[in-house]
């Protein structure tokens, strides 16, 4: 498995040469969100669609 630094370098190197600082930061943040979501899924820290619907409906009351 790649180190965090290697993963970040890969994301940065995949960006076009004219990418702005903001675009690169957005891509890094997006990749972090994906990694966290995958980790949550592996650890079964997820909610079913039904549970999400129930929670949203409770907010609307």
Secondary structure, 3 states (H helix, E strand, C coil): CCCHHHHHHHHHHCCCCCCCHHHHHHHHHHHHHHHHHHHHHHCCCCCCHHHHHHHHHHHCC
